[in-house]
């Protein structure tokens, strides 16, 4: 039966009795995402600034795409897309460059950013830790020491107290599993202290969650986790963070980029940093949402990050265009919604190209910026800008839209369900 169903999908055969896929509706929220360290430039001493200077990654961040001086125009670009959510982060090292001593200029920068987001008519989504912590915290031992949890909570509480007026959505830790993995990879945490780091992140999240709800009643708080398209791995990863946090998640935040199937294992290119060579099966977001809904029943879901990587020239070997990938992805969000999955928002990663944790080669931006070859750092719209405007205006892709790529047979994004219950185009 599985083989027959997959064959029907591949030729686009669906039952005439199946309902057409409607738009997402007026309550659904579209957004864009970025992080401070990856986009701002003019960074203060931190673990990631040191990784670049020490040669532990291929390339230093430099001044990234200079969001620090261009935040007004970039936020205006986001608003022009018609999105309602603007995700960014407050960089701990910028506001507390030495332990216990805040920098008023650092706080003033984020005051201006958050005010600009609100004045532009968008809802801030503030990330409190996007894998970066100050150099002084590194010198004290980072997550190798129990006291790191208290320092992180103290910083986060100051951010919450300062910006609760904007009623933001909150992300405590961005992809905590990846945070741990990268700290291990680059020497920030010793192997014997991995459990200490994981436990410290969970404890910090729970403390920050409680503080946010004291200061901002009715707030929505989560910690987004990366969904890996590797058979059998996801349930174990979920046991490290989201399952331990589930009673302090007001929604489940999920990031997803790459696909994996019995006929395509090109996701392995990601290990080489050539993410644009990893094939995309856009229906994988449907499997992700269905899996999350089953693992966290009753929890609303927000897609915190999703997008498409291209090479430095904006190209991909498979010819997939950013606009088509965006429309195809939104179609599958609509299919998930149609099937009763409570997905409430979607953020595109990213508004502009930025520093992708070691180099500028992988391009994810709706607006492309050539940080390596263009000193002007001009923002140039990709074909997805017009596509996103159409999507936000209509609340999705039109009824009757068909993805440019049909589902692959037996996706391994969520086994066995993705093979036993394959996605169907309607």
Secondary structure, 3 states (H helix, E strand, C coil): CHHHHHHHHHCCCCCCCCCCCCCCCCCCEEEEECCHHHHCCCCCCEHHHHHHHCCCCCCCCCCCCCHHHHHHHHHHHHHHCCCCEEEEECCHHHHCCECCECCHHHHHHHHHHHHHHHHCCCEEEEEEECCCCEHHHHHCCHHHCCHHHHHHHHHHHHHHHHHHHHCCEEEEECCHHHHHHHHHHCCCCCHHHHHHHHHHHHHHHHHHHHHHHHHCCCCCEECCEECCCCCCCHHHHHHHCHHHHHHHCCCEEEECCCCCECCECHHHHHHHCCHHHCCCCCCHHHHHHHHHHHHCCCCCEEEEECCCCECCCCCCCCCCCHHHHHHHHHHHHHHHHHCCCCEEEEEEECCECCCCCCCCCCECCCEECCCCCCCCCCCEECHHHHHHHHHHHHCCCCCCCCCCCCCCCCECCCCCHHHHCCCCCC
